[in-house]
Amino acid sequence: MSDTNIVIGAGITGLTAAITLQNAGKKVVVVEASERPGGRLVRIERNGDAAEAGGQGIHSNYRDMLGLIRAEGLGGDLMPQLNHQAGHLSRQGALCYPKGNLGLAKLMGPRGTRDLAWFVTRYLMLSKKFDLFESSVDIPAYDNATAAEAFSWAGEGFRDYVLRPAAHAMSNTTPEFTNFYFLLNLMKLVATTKVMTLRRGNASIAEHLAKKLDVRYGVGAKKILTKKGDTEAVLLEDGKTLKASHVILTAPMDRAAEIIPDDLIAEREFFSKFPNSPFVLVYFFLDRPLPTEAFVYVGHAFRDVAFNMAINHTVKTPHLVKSGKAIISAWSSFPRSAELIRKPDSEVIKQALNEIEVFFPGITGWVEEARVQRHNWGIARLSPGQHGKILKFKKNVEALSGISFAGNDYDGVHMESGVRGGLRAAQRALKHK
């Protein structure tokens, strides 16, 4: 039997698992279908300037990710994000910059203010207890309702200035297409933490780890091979096989469904049917600085369009933009993102530019270059009942030997979820020797 551990996928989850095994003295090979590490950690660059085009921030409660960063000597690269001010379109379409809760209260009105206070008390302070970074407890009252249903008690002020922008920014959906459990997880995280990024972008931790590991790029895994229930090897897309003592599968869930051994029928079905929100962003590199009053702009109180949110990355992460020129990203959300993912770049860019013009009047004449960033498997979409299905899957795979599963899609979508999942998978592989 081979003594090699094979990790499928060089995202933050797979790299965490791999470096943990290697540090424990084990032989590890990482196979990655693309030509770079990081997965959905993406740094978009132009002429020395850069912006995050995937995982946006490292939150202050990312215990294990921060531990990994510091253990790898990158603690000094942690930089605060300047994400303190948001811009809103009022119901009349005017740009507003509410200062703190008092400013937001003026926008929402008395009913919206009462609704916000009730939400903070009932769901941020007194909610049922659950782990933000691991799906470990089913709460049917949270799991079985959409966010729209769970907030049906709220008036228009709260829905348009808090709920809909939060769903767009955090779950990348409208409230009708995510369960309450998932959106509450995200809202609790954002409301209770500060956010950082790495000096050279969040992808730099993946690049750093990959340089220390045996990562095979450009040839993805095709199938995990078993014999009488025992894991034997990984069949690669080029027809070669790699013998394995243990396989950790961290690929995106749509690809994982194809790679899972044929005899693991329930597991394949779980992965293949997992809801997903494709994610389409457009980055505009401008010919000038744009010292806007806010780092993020939302327009949900005024209109309903695909690109109803935009970020000024030069304000948010100025350390990545040496020239000082503005980098603006336009953000779509599901279900419209499912339509956009099929459109050519030229149409997507035109639509995005038209829809964010209201945030940055005159932007059309300032664009030096525009790029579309597509995440075909963007973010797991936890629809009603999905947490129950996750817990059933996790219980079933405990009995499997020679194979472990790890991924942030079914543990909260955060980077911290991926790191913790990678750590658990590595420990499981070590115990199964």
QUIHU-V772365 format. One record per backbone hydrogen bond with DSSP energy under -0.5 kcal/mol. CO is the residue of the C=O (numbers start at 1). NH is the residue of the N-H. E is the energy in kcal/mol with one decimal. If there is no record, write none. Layout:
# QUIHU-V772365
CO;NH;E  CO;NH;E
This chain:
# QUIHU-V772365
3;27;-0.6  4;6;-0.5  4;245;-3.1  4;246;-1.0  5;7;-0.5  5;29;-2.5  6;8;-0.5  6;248;-2.6  7;9;-0.7  7;31;-2.4  8;250;-2.3  10;38;-3.2  11;15;-2.6  12;16;-1.8  13;17;-2.2  14;18;-2.5  15;19;-2.7  16;20;-1.8  17;21;-2.1  18;22;-2.7  19;23;-2.4  20;24;-0.9  21;26;-2.3  22;25;-1.9  27;5;-2.7  29;7;-2.7  30;216;-3.6  31;9;-2.7  32;218;-0.8  32;219;-0.9  34;218;-2.4  38;12;-0.6  38;41;-2.2  40;42;-0.9  40;55;-1.3  42;44;-0.5  42;53;-3.3  42;54;-0.6  44;51;-1.8  46;49;-2.4  49;46;-2.5  51;44;-2.6  57;59;-0.6  58;196;-2.3  59;62;-2.1  61;63;-2.2  62;66;-2.9  63;67;-1.8  64;68;-2.3  65;69;-2.6  66;70;-2.4  67;71;-2.5  68;72;-1.7  69;74;-2.7  70;73;-1.7  74;77;-2.0  75;78;-1.4  77;199;-1.5  79;197;-2.5  81;83;-1.4  85;295;-1.9  85;296;-1.0  87;298;-2.4  88;90;-0.5  88;96;-3.1  90;93;-1.7  94;90;-2.9  96;88;-2.7  98;100;-0.8  99;103;-2.0  100;104;-2.0  101;105;-2.4  102;106;-1.7  103;107;-1.4  104;108;-2.5  105;109;-2.3  108;112;-0.8  109;113;-2.3  110;114;-2.2  111;115;-2.4  112;116;-2.4  113;117;-2.2  114;118;-2.3  115;119;-2.5  116;120;-2.7  117;121;-2.2  118;122;-3.2  119;123;-2.8  119;124;-1.1  120;124;-0.8  120;125;-1.9  121;126;-1.2  134;136;-1.0  139;142;-1.9  139;143;-2.7  140;144;-2.5  142;145;-0.5  142;180;-0.5  142;181;-1.8  143;385;-2.0  145;180;-2.7  146;150;-2.5  147;151;-1.7  149;152;-1.5  151;154;-1.8  155;159;-2.1  156;160;-3.0  157;161;-2.0  158;162;-1.9  158;163;-2.2  159;164;-3.1  162;166;-2.2  163;167;-2.6  164;168;-2.2  165;169;-2.6  166;170;-2.7  166;171;-0.6  167;171;-1.0  167;172;-1.1  167;173;-1.5  172;334;-2.9  174;177;-2.1  175;147;-0.8  175;148;-1.8  175;178;-0.8  178;147;-2.6  179;183;-1.8  180;184;-2.8  181;185;-2.0  182;186;-2.0  183;187;-2.6  184;188;-2.6  185;189;-1.9  186;190;-2.3  187;191;-2.2  188;192;-1.0  189;192;-0.7  189;193;-0.6  190;193;-0.5  194;60;-2.3  195;81;-2.5  196;58;-3.3  197;79;-3.3  198;201;-2.3  201;204;-1.8  202;205;-1.2  202;206;-0.6  203;207;-2.3  204;208;-2.3  205;209;-2.2  206;210;-2.6  207;211;-1.5  208;212;-0.6  209;212;-1.3  210;213;-1.3  213;215;-1.2  214;30;-2.8  214;216;-0.5  215;217;-0.7  216;32;-2.7  220;237;-2.8  223;225;-0.6  223;235;-3.3  225;232;-2.9  225;233;-1.5  227;230;-1.9  230;227;-2.4  232;244;-2.6  233;225;-3.0  234;236;-0.5  234;242;-2.1  235;222;-3.5  235;223;-1.8  236;239;-1.9  240;236;-3.3  241;243;-0.5  242;234;-2.2  246;6;-2.6  247;249;-0.6  247;404;-2.6  248;8;-2.9  248;250;-0.7  249;406;-2.0  252;255;-0.6  252;256;-2.9  253;257;-1.8  254;258;-0.6  255;258;-1.0  255;259;-1.4  256;260;-2.2  259;224;-2.7  261;264;-1.7  263;265;-1.5  264;268;-2.2  265;269;-2.2  266;270;-2.1  267;271;-2.1  268;272;-2.7  269;273;-1.9  271;274;-1.0  275;381;-2.0  276;278;-0.6  277;379;-1.5  279;375;-3.0  280;332;-1.3  281;373;-2.9  282;284;-0.5  282;330;-2.6  283;285;-0.6  283;371;-2.4  284;286;-0.7  284;328;-2.5  285;368;-3.0  285;369;-1.5  288;326;-2.5  290;292;-2.8  295;312;-2.7  296;87;-2.9  297;310;-2.0  298;89;-1.5  299;302;-1.5  299;303;-2.0  306;308;-1.3  308;299;-1.6  309;331;-2.8  310;297;-2.8  311;313;-0.9  311;329;-2.4  312;315;-0.8  312;316;-2.1  313;317;-3.0  316;82;-2.4  317;320;-1.9  318;321;-1.2  320;50;-1.7  320;322;-0.7  321;324;-0.8  326;286;-2.7  327;313;-2.5  327;314;-0.6  328;284;-3.4  329;311;-2.2  330;282;-1.7  331;309;-0.7  333;336;-0.5  333;337;-1.6  334;174;-1.1  335;338;-1.2  335;339;-0.6  336;339;-1.1  336;340;-2.2  337;341;-2.2  339;342;-1.1  340;343;-1.8  344;347;-0.6  344;348;-2.0  345;349;-3.0  346;350;-1.9  347;351;-2.3  348;352;-2.7  349;353;-2.6  350;354;-1.9  351;355;-2.1  352;356;-1.6  353;357;-0.7  356;359;-1.2  356;360;-1.5  360;363;-2.3  362;365;-1.5  363;366;-2.1  363;367;-0.6  366;287;-2.3  369;285;-3.0  371;283;-3.2  371;373;-0.5  372;374;-0.6  373;281;-2.6  374;376;-0.5  375;279;-2.4  376;378;-0.9  379;277;-2.5  380;382;-0.8  381;383;-1.4  382;179;-3.3  383;386;-2.2  385;389;-1.4  386;390;-2.2  387;391;-2.3  388;392;-1.7  389;393;-2.3  390;394;-2.7  391;395;-1.9  392;396;-2.1  393;397;-2.1  394;398;-0.6  395;398;-0.7  396;399;-1.0  397;400;-1.1  402;247;-2.0  404;249;-2.8  407;410;-0.6  408;411;-1.5  408;413;-3.2  414;418;-1.6  415;419;-2.4  416;420;-2.7  417;421;-2.3  418;422;-2.4  419;423;-2.2  420;424;-2.4  421;425;-2.3  422;426;-2.2  423;427;-2.3  424;428;-2.2  425;429;-2.3  426;430;-2.2  427;431;-2.0  428;432;-1.6  430;433;-0.9
